[in-house]
């Protein structure tokens, strides 16, 4: 994808930060997370490398800020999916909704999804990132606690691992193999996702 650099000197502080983060998404989708550099993102934002450095420090800082934003969007997507349910929705339905929100996040934010779990490229000790990661886990944890109240800690961890692995695996396969026979169209992919969510919710309730 051809990108026209933005005119230099047009960004105020907040706008430049946004432009640099948007540039990360472009590079990740074009060439993968490893290809991201602060210099390339600055070029796409229409500023010098030295103008971009104060915002993030280096590549790891830039990618960590991008992943922080991704964690925040993931949490918001899951919360929105649960909030859209009727108040009478049961625990299995609410758990499935968190999975639906996860899938919606992955589709709407492919760049964030590809980078979010690349621990080798991120700073796990950065406070904002750590807080955002922990907050992103809350909707799933709450939904699972409601589905299996009083479950022993070991059983709860197993349920959480099952739900997360299944939905994340589906999102990864769909992103990496968009033309796979399992989902040759968006409609079929949605049908597969709904079946998967129903199976996960049923298994976690047992």
N, C-alpha and C positions, 0 to 999 in steps of 0.2 A: 504494500500500500504506500503510495507516494504521500508524503507529508510536507506541507509548505510551512516553513518556520514562521513564527509570529514576529511582527515587527518589534525590534528592540526598543526598550525604553517605555513601553506601554503598560507595564505591570506595576501595580502597587503591591505591597507586601503579600496580602492574602491572595491576590490574583496570580502572582508568580508561583506561590506554593501550589495552588490548584493546577496551574499549567504544567508544572513539573510532575505532579502525580498523574495527570492525564497522559503525559508523555511516557511514563512508566508502563501504563496499560497498553499503549500503542506498541512499544518495543516488546513487551512480554508476548503479545499476540502474534507479532510478526516473526520473532526470532527466539523466544523463550526467555526465562528469567536471567539466565547467565549472560545474555547479551546486553542487559541494562548497564549503562554507565551514567554517572552524573554529567559528564561532558556531553553525551549524546542527548540526554533529556534537556539539558540547558540549550543545546542547539535547536531542538524542536520547539522549545518555549520562546526562542528568539532572544536569548540573553547569553552573556558570557559564562564560562565555567565559574569564574570568581564571583559572579553575582548569585549563582545558585548555591555555592558552598555554604554560606551562613545559614541556610534553611535546614540542611540535613547533615552537613559535615562531610560525608563520603557516601559511597554506593550503599554500604550496609545501612547507614542511617536513612537513606532515601527509600530503600526497599522495606525497611522496618516500618517507616511511616505509612507506606502504601499498604502493608499487611495489617497495620493497626486499623486503617480505614476499612479494610476488608472484613476484619473481625466485627467491627461496629455494624457494617451492613448485613453481615450474616445474622447477628443477634436481632437486628431490626426486622429482617425478613421472616425469621421464625416467630417472633412476637406478633407480627402483623397477621400471619397465617392463623395463629391461635386466636387472636382477637376477633377474627372474622367469623369464628364459629358461634352458633347460638349458645346462650348460657346453659342450656340443658345438655350440651355435648358431653358424652361420657369420656372416661380417661383414655380409652383406646383411640377414640376419634381425635382427642387432643394430642396424643403422641404422634399419630399419623400426620397431623397438621404441622408439627415441628419439622417432620421430614419433608413435607410439601414446601415449607418455607426454605429449607436447606436447598432443595432442588431449584426453587425459583431464584435463590441467590446465585447459584452456580451458573444458571442460564443468563441472568442479567449482568453478571460481573465476571466474565470468563478470565480476565486478567488477574483479578484478585484471587479467584479460585485456584488458578495455576500456581500462584506464588505463596498462598497463605500457609501452607504446611512445609515449605522449603526451609527447614531449620538451619541448613548449612549456609543460607544466604542472609539470615536475619539475626538480630540481636535479642536473644530471649530475655535478657535482663533489663531491657529498656522499660521503664515503669509504665508508660502509656500502653505499650504493646502488651505487656503482661496483664494489665488490668482489662484491656479489651478482649484478650483471649479468654480470660476467666469469665467475663460477662457473657461472652458468646456461648459458653457452655451451659449457662443457667437455664434457658428455656427447655433444653432437652432434659436436664437434671430434674427440673420441677415436674415436667410431664411424666417422667419415669417414676418419680416418687409418688405421684398421684395414682399411677397405674398399679404399682406394687408397694403399697404402704407397709412398712414394717419388714421389708425384705432384708435379709442379712447383707452386710456390706459386700461380701464376696459375690453373692448372687446379683446385687445391684450393679456392681462393676461389670459383671458378665452381660447383663441386659443392656447397659449403656454401650458396651463395646459392640454388641451385636447390632443395635440400632444404628450407631454411627458408622460402623464398617459397611453395612448394607447400603445405606443411602449415599455415603461418600463414594463407595465403589461404583454405584450406578452412575453418579455424576461424572466420575472420572472416565468411565467407559464411554459414556455419551459424548464427552468432550473430545476424547482421543479417537473415537471410532464413530463419527457422526452418521456414516452410511451403513452401519452394521445391520445385518438381516433382522436383528431383534427389534430395531426401531427405524424402519425405512422412511417413516414420516413422523412429523411432530405429533400427530394424533395417536399413532401407535406407541410412540415413546411415552406419551402421557398415560396411556392405558397400562403399559408395562410398569410405570412408576406407581400408579395407584394399586396395582396388584402387589407390588413389592411392599408398599407401605402397609397394606392390610395384613400381609404375612408377618411382617416385623412386629406390628402392634399385637397380633394374636400370639406370636411366640413369646414376646416380652410379658404378656399378661399371664402366661402359664406358670 
